[in-house]
Amino acid sequence: MQRIHVVGGGLAGFTAAITAAESGALVTVHEAHHTLGGRARTADGPYRTNDGPHALYRHGPHWTWLDRRNLLGPTATLPPLEATRLRFRHHGTLRRTPPLAVLRLSRRDAAHAPVDTDFRTWATAQVGEEGARAAAHYAAVALYHHDPGSLSAAFVQERLRRAGALPPEARYPVGGWDRIIDRMASRAWNLSVRIETASRIDAAALDTLARTGPVIVATSLDAARILLGDPALTWASGRTALVDLALRTRRGDAFAVSDLDAPGWIERFTAQDRTLAPTGEQLLQGQFPVAPDETRATGTTRAEDLLDLGFPGWRERTVWRRDALASGRTGAVDHPGTTWRDRPAIDRGNGIYLAGDQVAAPGLLSEVSFNSGIEAALLALGTTTHPTPSTTPLDLKGA
């Protein structure tokens, strides 16, 4: 049997590798870094931060895929008391409840939102201009985009509905994302997947791999564009300033603060997972989208303004801090007139397949990586063998 090569040892890469190996294919994973995980890495040390949120959405198809293989591991839910500590900035003041218009809109079925109209225009017709603006900013927690109202109404509404679901869909892998990566890597190893770290693949090496069997490129879209020499591999993404903080614990701190005056969100992740920081300290992350012409400092300033409002005395309590800028690393966003089907195709021809969070597969954030990894593996298997029914756990058309 020909070997299937997977370039990239993150969520998409291991999903593809496991799916292919479960059908008996010989699989090799090539990871350029010394550690696995891609953007799902969790920082070492006392503060277990991720490059983005720590949550999985429970009703996503990736949840089913992981659960069937016992790869989820322990996950945490938000304690009821903490749920009462969600706060919203609206018109410059801190509130305990969002505007009624946001609640009303978050209950609308995404199927009723048009693909060809921007969210701002459609939502304004539903709940008025002010409510539409607040809803768009709230949805930014699942978008990482500086202007959510300009995106496709159908795209934003699906994310608004899931982010505002009751009971909440969010579940938190205890210990961070790398716990899931560790379990996926172990599963792959037990399926005889060969895992090579510090294995950087360039165009010449890709050519060599492709002569021995199908290749699944499970990297960022920017990296895939360079590797494949294909300028058509582009799609819009977000650009977000990230502020990670460890604060000395103070009773009564908010669980999270959502900025409804502009896109932004701060969450205290130790509210549901105390393993992420030492005893007596709590770990926060702020996510503040910035426009292409804005600097990281713009997002950082907004983060500090919201911290002043939602976490009094945070400066004096800070024991550790990390600032970063996530550019083009926050998943695909769909502008009016486009859907996930219009993104770069998974099948690139000549035995090359793409997987990742910016390609033509459905889902929210990391769910796109899982779905595209499965689809890429099934397509690759089609060139080497006939997969059994057990290798097709998800109906991507209906996901």
VOSEKE-961916 format. One record per residue (C-alpha): residue number from 1; x, y, z. Coordinates in Angstrom, 3 decimals, always signed. Layout:
<rs>
[r NUM, [X, Y, Z]],
...
</rs>
This chain:
<rs>
[r 1, [+0.000, +0.000, +0.000]],
[r 2, [+1.223, +3.502, -0.778]],
[r 3, [+2.124, +5.744, +2.123]],
[r 4, [+0.099, +8.873, +2.876]],
[r 5, [+2.171, +11.836, +4.017]],
[r 6, [+0.724, +14.549, +6.249]],
[r 7, [+2.580, +17.853, +6.454]],
[r 8, [+1.715, +19.504, +9.763]],
[r 9, [+1.246, +18.043, +13.243]],
[r 10, [-1.668, +20.155, +14.470]],
[r 11, [-5.367, +19.406, +14.851]],
[r 12, [-5.998, +19.092, +11.114]],
[r 13, [-2.893, +17.002, +10.521]],
[r 14, [-3.590, +14.479, +13.272]],
[r 15, [-7.268, +14.250, +12.351]],
[r 16, [-6.223, +13.369, +8.805]],
[r 17, [-3.505, +10.960, +9.982]],
[r 18, [-5.795, +9.084, +12.377]],
[r 19, [-8.625, +8.875, +9.846]],
[r 20, [-6.303, +7.448, +7.203]],
[r 21, [-4.527, +5.066, +9.569]],
[r 22, [-7.824, +3.665, +10.851]],
[r 23, [-8.363, +2.336, +7.319]],
[r 24, [-5.008, +0.580, +7.375]],
[r 25, [-3.045, +3.159, +5.392]],
[r 26, [+0.632, +3.720, +6.120]],
[r 27, [+0.889, +7.302, +7.356]],
[r 28, [+3.783, +9.634, +8.135]],
[r 29, [+3.297, +12.996, +9.856]],
[r 30, [+5.943, +15.652, +9.188]],
[r 31, [+6.033, +18.497, +11.749]],
[r 32, [+8.460, +21.379, +11.206]],
[r 33, [+8.744, +22.251, +14.908]],
[r 34, [+10.260, +20.193, +17.683]],
[r 35, [+6.870, +20.006, +19.399]],
[r 36, [+3.491, +18.962, +18.067]],
[r 37, [+0.253, +20.883, +18.080]],
[r 38, [+0.503, +23.741, +15.599]],
[r 39, [-1.759, +26.539, +16.812]],
[r 40, [-3.182, +24.145, +19.405]],
[r 41, [+0.013, +24.289, +21.453]],
[r 42, [-0.293, +25.184, +25.123]],
[r 43, [+2.539, +27.096, +26.746]],
[r 44, [+4.828, +25.282, +29.164]],
[r 45, [+5.348, +26.582, +32.660]],
[r 46, [+3.021, +27.702, +35.405]],
[r 47, [+0.699, +29.635, +33.065]],
[r 48, [-1.009, +27.295, +30.596]],
[r 49, [-1.983, +29.717, +27.848]],
[r 50, [-3.192, +28.907, +24.355]],
[r 51, [-2.836, +30.985, +21.189]],
[r 52, [-6.526, +31.772, +21.366]],
[r 53, [-9.453, +30.497, +23.419]],
[r 54, [-9.441, +27.336, +25.512]],
[r 55, [-12.951, +26.201, +24.567]],
[r 56, [-14.509, +23.538, +22.351]],
[r 57, [-18.112, +23.929, +21.222]],
[r 58, [-19.923, +20.807, +22.344]],
[r 59, [-22.361, +20.415, +19.447]],
[r 60, [-19.686, +20.643, +16.769]],
[r 61, [-18.903, +17.572, +14.671]],
[r 62, [-15.359, +17.515, +15.991]],
[r 63, [-16.745, +16.783, +19.461]],
[r 64, [-18.375, +13.597, +18.156]],
[r 65, [-15.213, +12.560, +16.322]],
[r 66, [-13.032, +13.012, +19.400]],
[r 67, [-15.548, +11.448, +21.781]],
[r 68, [-15.902, +8.261, +19.709]],
[r 69, [-12.168, +7.695, +20.020]],
[r 70, [-11.904, +8.628, +23.715]],
[r 71, [-9.670, +11.558, +22.786]],
[r 72, [-11.572, +14.323, +24.542]],
[r 73, [-10.325, +13.553, +28.011]],
[r 74, [-11.650, +15.549, +30.955]],
[r 75, [-13.420, +18.771, +30.042]],
[r 76, [-14.710, +21.477, +32.347]],
[r 77, [-17.937, +23.419, +32.237]],
[r 78, [-18.532, +26.859, +33.665]],
[r 79, [-19.688, +26.633, +37.307]],
[r 80, [-23.177, +28.121, +37.798]],
[r 81, [-21.872, +30.816, +40.144]],
[r 82, [-19.323, +31.952, +37.586]],
[r 83, [-22.005, +32.105, +34.908]],
[r 84, [-23.630, +34.904, +36.901]],
[r 85, [-20.392, +36.885, +36.613]],
[r 86, [-20.560, +37.479, +32.860]],
[r 87, [-20.506, +41.221, +32.232]],
[r 88, [-21.105, +43.449, +29.208]],
[r 89, [-19.774, +46.907, +28.398]],
[r 90, [-22.482, +48.901, +26.672]],
[r 91, [-22.382, +52.662, +26.182]],
[r 92, [-19.266, +52.782, +28.328]],
[r 93, [-20.771, +51.182, +31.435]],
[r 94, [-20.637, +47.664, +32.820]],
[r 95, [-23.902, +45.717, +32.757]],
[r 96, [-25.021, +42.330, +34.016]],
[r 97, [-27.237, +41.618, +30.991]],
[r 98, [-26.892, +42.362, +27.296]],
[r 99, [-29.452, +44.479, +25.452]],
[r 100, [-32.696, +42.651, +24.732]],
[r 101, [-32.027, +43.027, +21.006]],
[r 102, [-28.881, +40.872, +21.313]],
[r 103, [-30.816, +38.134, +23.102]],
[r 104, [-33.591, +38.238, +20.522]],
[r 105, [-31.188, +38.082, +17.607]],
[r 106, [-29.121, +35.264, +19.122]],
[r 107, [-32.238, +33.074, +19.100]],
[r 108, [-32.848, +33.513, +15.359]],
[r 109, [-32.159, +30.491, +13.185]],
[r 110, [-29.055, +31.066, +11.057]],
[r 111, [-30.921, +29.546, +8.093]],
[r 112, [-33.006, +32.729, +7.940]],
[r 113, [-29.963, +34.979, +7.538]],
[r 114, [-28.961, +35.676, +3.919]],
[r 115, [-25.562, +34.799, +2.504]],
[r 116, [-25.478, +37.737, +0.084]],
[r 117, [-26.183, +40.502, +2.631]],
[r 118, [-23.831, +41.817, +5.281]],
[r 119, [-24.773, +41.131, +8.893]],
[r 120, [-25.103, +44.809, +9.814]],
[r 121, [-27.740, +45.458, +7.156]],
[r 122, [-29.721, +42.292, +7.860]],
[r 123, [-29.584, +42.582, +11.654]],
[r 124, [-30.575, +46.251, +11.571]],
[r 125, [-33.770, +45.264, +9.784]],
[r 126, [-34.405, +42.691, +12.518]],
[r 127, [-33.631, +44.597, +15.743]],
[r 128, [-32.543, +48.106, +14.828]],
[r 129, [-29.142, +49.677, +14.260]],
[r 130, [-28.017, +49.781, +17.897]],
[r 131, [-28.988, +46.173, +18.580]],
[r 132, [-27.328, +45.030, +15.362]],
[r 133, [-24.068, +46.752, +16.318]],
[r 134, [-24.046, +45.223, +19.810]],
[r 135, [-24.840, +41.738, +18.442]],
[r 136, [-22.037, +41.973, +15.880]],
[r 137, [-19.553, +42.946, +18.562]],
[r 138, [-20.703, +40.127, +20.839]],
[r 139, [-20.263, +37.617, +17.984]],
[r 140, [-16.620, +38.693, +17.659]],
[r 141, [-15.745, +36.144, +20.371]],
[r 142, [-16.155, +33.489, +17.668]],
[r 143, [-14.940, +35.603, +14.722]],
[r 144, [-11.713, +37.471, +15.645]],
[r 145, [-12.600, +40.135, +13.073]],
[r 146, [-12.436, +43.909, +13.534]],
[r 147, [-15.715, +44.546, +11.687]],
[r 148, [-18.102, +41.589, +12.130]],
[r 149, [-21.012, +43.597, +10.745]],
[r 150, [-19.379, +43.673, +7.308]],
[r 151, [-19.304, +39.875, +6.998]],
[r 152, [-21.969, +37.618, +5.513]],
[r 153, [-25.142, +37.656, +7.622]],
[r 154, [-25.443, +33.861, +7.429]],
[r 155, [-21.840, +33.400, +8.547]],
[r 156, [-22.079, +35.745, +11.537]],
[r 157, [-25.540, +34.627, +12.623]],
[r 158, [-24.488, +30.977, +12.888]],
[r 159, [-21.670, +31.994, +15.207]],
[r 160, [-23.824, +34.403, +17.203]],
[r 161, [-26.395, +31.690, +17.780]],
[r 162, [-23.824, +29.152, +18.974]],
[r 163, [-21.874, +31.631, +21.107]],
[r 164, [-25.109, +32.719, +22.793]],
[r 165, [-26.635, +29.245, +23.189]],
[r 166, [-28.275, +28.262, +26.473]],
[r 167, [-27.092, +26.136, +28.086]],
[r 168, [-23.643, +27.208, +26.846]],
[r 169, [-21.967, +24.938, +24.280]],
[r 170, [-18.448, +25.788, +25.453]],
[r 171, [-16.435, +23.039, +27.114]],
[r 172, [-12.847, +23.499, +28.266]],
[r 173, [-10.183, +20.755, +27.876]],
[r 174, [-8.641, +20.488, +31.335]],
[r 175, [-4.990, +21.515, +31.114]],
[r 176, [-5.288, +23.179, +27.705]],
[r 177, [-5.330, +22.134, +24.071]],
[r 178, [-2.074, +20.227, +24.208]],
[r 179, [-3.757, +17.549, +26.328]],
[r 180, [-5.951, +16.743, +23.338]],
[r 181, [-2.943, +16.889, +21.012]],
[r 182, [-1.089, +14.436, +23.273]],
[r 183, [-4.006, +12.006, +23.138]],
[r 184, [-4.305, +12.375, +19.347]],
[r 185, [-0.579, +11.753, +18.919]],
[r 186, [-0.800, +8.655, +21.135]],
[r 187, [-3.760, +7.378, +19.129]],
[r 188, [-1.819, +7.949, +15.913]],
[r 189, [+1.249, +6.183, +17.344]],
[r 190, [-0.855, +3.173, +18.340]],
[r 191, [-2.132, +3.044, +14.752]],
[r 192, [+1.523, +2.816, +13.593]],
[r 193, [+1.607, +6.377, +12.280]],
[r 194, [+5.180, +7.516, +11.895]],
[r 195, [+5.668, +10.955, +13.501]],
[r 196, [+8.696, +13.038, +12.509]],
[r 197, [+9.321, +16.307, +14.341]],
[r 198, [+11.811, +18.959, +13.188]],
[r 199, [+10.931, +17.741, +9.700]],
[r 200, [+10.557, +20.865, +7.580]],
[r 201, [+9.152, +20.179, +4.128]],
[r 202, [+9.991, +22.523, +1.251]],
[r 203, [+8.797, +22.411, -2.359]],
[r 204, [+11.511, +19.966, -3.434]],
[r 205, [+10.806, +17.633, -0.521]],
[r 206, [+7.086, +17.835, -1.245]],
[r 207, [+7.790, +16.736, -4.793]],
[r 208, [+9.683, +13.723, -3.486]],
[r 209, [+6.901, +12.785, -1.057]],
[r 210, [+4.238, +13.090, -3.750]],
[r 211, [+6.001, +10.445, -5.833]],
[r 212, [+5.428, +7.886, -3.073]],
[r 213, [+1.756, +8.586, -2.418]],
[r 214, [-0.858, +11.229, -1.594]],
[r 215, [+0.194, +14.249, +0.474]],
[r 216, [-2.088, +16.144, +2.842]],
[r 217, [-0.830, +19.672, +3.529]],
[r 218, [-2.236, +20.525, +6.969]],
[r 219, [-0.529, +23.864, +7.549]],
[r 220, [-1.742, +27.447, +7.658]],
[r 221, [-3.034, +28.655, +4.308]],
[r 222, [-0.149, +31.132, +4.045]],
[r 223, [+2.379, +28.324, +4.488]],
[r 224, [+0.505, +26.101, +2.015]],
[r 225, [+0.511, +28.883, -0.573]],
[r 226, [+4.299, +29.134, -0.386]],
[r 227, [+4.848, +25.374, -0.236]],
[r 228, [+2.630, +24.663, -3.250]],
[r 229, [+3.619, +27.805, -5.140]],
[r 230, [-0.064, +28.562, -5.679]],
[r 231, [-0.996, +32.265, -5.368]],
[r 232, [-4.698, +31.325, -5.506]],
[r 233, [-4.501, +29.892, -1.984]],
[r 234, [-5.820, +32.947, -0.184]],
[r 235, [-8.844, +33.652, +2.025]],
[r 236, [-9.777, +36.352, +4.500]],
[r 237, [-8.986, +35.819, +8.172]],
[r 238, [-8.853, +37.945, +11.306]],
[r 239, [-6.127, +39.940, +13.011]],
[r 240, [-6.308, +39.976, +16.775]],
[r 241, [-4.326, +41.403, +19.676]],
[r 242, [-4.043, +38.849, +22.487]],
[r 243, [-3.294, +39.852, +26.070]],
[r 244, [-2.624, +37.041, +28.562]],
[r 245, [-2.480, +37.973, +32.234]],
[r 246, [-1.962, +36.176, +35.529]],
[r 247, [-3.495, +38.091, +38.418]],
[r 248, [-3.523, +37.453, +42.123]],
[r 249, [-6.965, +36.097, +42.916]],
[r 250, [-9.576, +38.537, +44.070]],
[r 251, [-13.008, +37.419, +45.141]],
[r 252, [-15.824, +38.684, +42.956]],
[r 253, [-13.875, +39.189, +39.717]],
[r 254, [-15.926, +38.843, +36.544]],
[r 255, [-15.835, +35.526, +34.718]],
[r 256, [-15.775, +37.350, +31.385]],
[r 257, [-16.395, +40.820, +30.001]],
[r 258, [-17.833, +41.220, +26.499]],
[r 259, [-17.332, +44.601, +24.870]],
[r 260, [-20.516, +45.535, +23.008]],
[r 261, [-19.178, +48.994, +22.086]],
[r 262, [-16.432, +47.471, +19.915]],
[r 263, [-15.285, +43.907, +19.191]],
[r 264, [-13.457, +42.528, +22.223]],
[r 265, [-13.631, +39.893, +24.953]],
[r 266, [-11.782, +39.106, +28.201]],
[r 267, [-12.215, +35.737, +29.884]],
[r 268, [-10.910, +34.318, +33.171]],
[r 269, [-10.084, +30.753, +32.144]],
[r 270, [-9.195, +29.591, +35.631]],
[r 271, [-12.873, +30.057, +36.511]],
[r 272, [-13.504, +26.605, +35.025]],
[r 273, [-9.996, +25.081, +35.038]],
[r 274, [-7.833, +25.896, +38.056]],
[r 275, [-4.929, +23.834, +36.683]],
[r 276, [-3.994, +26.648, +34.277]],
[r 277, [-2.295, +28.820, +36.917]],
[r 278, [-0.698, +28.356, +40.365]],
[r 279, [-2.852, +28.408, +43.491]],
[r 280, [-3.893, +31.929, +44.435]],
[r 281, [-3.591, +33.206, +40.871]],
[r 282, [-5.993, +33.378, +37.955]],
[r 283, [-5.335, +33.363, +34.222]],
[r 284, [-7.090, +35.805, +31.903]],
[r 285, [-6.975, +36.287, +28.170]],
[r 286, [-8.178, +39.289, +26.217]],
[r 287, [-8.956, +39.012, +22.506]],
[r 288, [-9.253, +42.330, +20.649]],
[r 289, [-9.532, +42.344, +16.839]],
[r 290, [-7.623, +45.088, +15.040]],
[r 291, [-7.999, +46.412, +11.504]],
[r 292, [-5.266, +45.832, +8.883]],
[r 293, [-3.992, +49.401, +9.323]],
[r 294, [-3.946, +49.246, +13.131]],
[r 295, [-1.082, +48.129, +15.342]],
[r 296, [-1.072, +45.627, +18.166]],
[r 297, [-0.874, +48.599, +20.529]],
[r 298, [-4.370, +49.652, +19.449]],
[r 299, [-5.796, +46.335, +20.610]],
[r 300, [-3.691, +46.359, +23.775]],
[r 301, [-4.991, +49.808, +24.727]],
[r 302, [-8.578, +48.640, +24.291]],
[r 303, [-7.817, +45.557, +26.384]],
[r 304, [-6.453, +47.685, +29.219]],
[r 305, [-9.497, +49.973, +29.103]],
[r 306, [-11.805, +46.967, +29.461]],
[r 307, [-9.644, +45.512, +32.232]],
[r 308, [-9.953, +48.793, +34.135]],
[r 309, [-13.710, +48.467, +33.939]],
[r 310, [-14.125, +44.748, +34.602]],
[r 311, [-11.149, +43.866, +36.835]],
[r 312, [-10.476, +46.749, +39.245]],
[r 313, [-6.900, +46.932, +40.513]],
[r 314, [-5.634, +44.525, +37.856]],
[r 315, [-2.342, +46.384, +37.372]],
[r 316, [-1.321, +45.982, +41.024]],
[r 317, [-2.344, +42.323, +40.978]],
[r 318, [-0.510, +41.341, +37.774]],
[r 319, [+2.235, +38.748, +38.306]],
[r 320, [+2.766, +37.753, +34.667]],
[r 321, [+1.810, +39.121, +31.257]],
[r 322, [+2.204, +38.224, +27.595]],
[r 323, [+1.089, +40.301, +24.595]],
[r 324, [+0.858, +38.901, +21.068]],
[r 325, [-0.672, +39.554, +17.677]],
[r 326, [-2.491, +36.742, +15.848]],
[r 327, [-2.488, +37.742, +12.181]],
[r 328, [-4.169, +35.436, +9.668]],
[r 329, [-4.253, +32.686, +12.306]],
[r 330, [-7.851, +32.945, +13.449]],
[r 331, [-9.708, +30.869, +10.879]],
[r 332, [-11.632, +31.799, +7.749]],
[r 333, [-14.219, +34.579, +7.628]],
[r 334, [-16.806, +34.749, +4.853]],
[r 335, [-17.729, +38.037, +3.233]],
[r 336, [-21.188, +38.639, +1.711]],
[r 337, [-21.836, +36.364, -1.241]],
[r 338, [-19.467, +33.620, -0.076]],
[r 339, [-19.737, +30.478, +2.035]],
[r 340, [-17.287, +27.788, +3.126]],
[r 341, [-17.794, +26.118, -0.251]],
[r 342, [-16.068, +29.061, -1.947]],
[r 343, [-12.856, +28.730, +0.054]],
[r 344, [-9.778, +26.970, -1.411]],
[r 345, [-10.687, +23.408, -2.378]],
[r 346, [-9.317, +20.499, -0.361]],
[r 347, [-8.423, +18.505, -3.483]],
[r 348, [-5.608, +20.376, -5.271]],
[r 349, [-5.055, +17.674, -7.878]],
[r 350, [-2.069, +15.407, -8.518]],
[r 351, [-2.531, +13.677, -5.159]],
[r 352, [-2.207, +16.873, -3.077]],
[r 353, [-4.892, +17.743, -0.499]],
[r 354, [-5.363, +20.659, +1.890]],
[r 355, [-6.566, +20.658, +5.491]],
[r 356, [-6.838, +23.536, +7.940]],
[r 357, [-9.155, +26.233, +9.214]],
[r 358, [-9.323, +28.291, +6.002]],
[r 359, [-10.292, +25.683, +3.417]],
[r 360, [-13.570, +24.431, +1.967]],
[r 361, [-15.107, +22.640, +4.936]],
[r 362, [-17.938, +23.647, +7.281]],
[r 363, [-17.744, +24.453, +10.969]],
[r 364, [-16.772, +27.080, +13.497]],
[r 365, [-13.085, +27.889, +14.143]],
[r 366, [-11.185, +24.624, +14.867]],
[r 367, [-14.143, +22.556, +13.617]],
[r 368, [-13.072, +23.476, +10.066]],
[r 369, [-9.683, +21.871, +10.742]],
[r 370, [-11.290, +18.632, +11.904]],
[r 371, [-13.764, +18.465, +9.026]],
[r 372, [-11.172, +19.260, +6.372]],
[r 373, [-8.726, +16.767, +7.888]],
[r 374, [-11.322, +14.000, +7.653]],
[r 375, [-12.306, +14.937, +4.107]],
[r 376, [-8.667, +15.184, +2.963]],
[r 377, [-7.936, +11.741, +4.414]],
[r 378, [-10.961, +10.172, +2.721]],
[r 379, [-9.967, +11.691, -0.612]],
[r 380, [-6.389, +10.474, -0.175]],
[r 381, [-7.634, +7.002, +0.737]],
[r 382, [-9.642, +6.977, -2.453]],
[r 383, [-6.388, +7.065, -4.406]],
[r 384, [-4.851, +4.179, -2.430]],
[r 385, [-7.624, +1.938, -1.155]],
[r 386, [-11.351, +1.770, -0.543]],
[r 387, [-12.211, +3.030, +2.975]],
[r 388, [-14.576, +0.980, +5.059]],
[r 389, [-17.756, +2.546, +6.470]],
[r 390, [-16.068, +3.009, +9.857]],
[r 391, [-13.737, +5.641, +8.338]],
[r 392, [-16.605, +7.963, +7.470]],
[r 393, [-17.922, +9.013, +10.877]],
[r 394, [-19.218, +12.410, +9.764]],
[r 395, [-21.508, +13.533, +6.983]],
[r 396, [-19.688, +16.700, +5.953]],
[r 397, [-22.496, +17.808, +3.687]],
[r 398, [-24.841, +17.927, +6.614]],
[r 399, [-22.393, +19.228, +9.231]],
</rs>
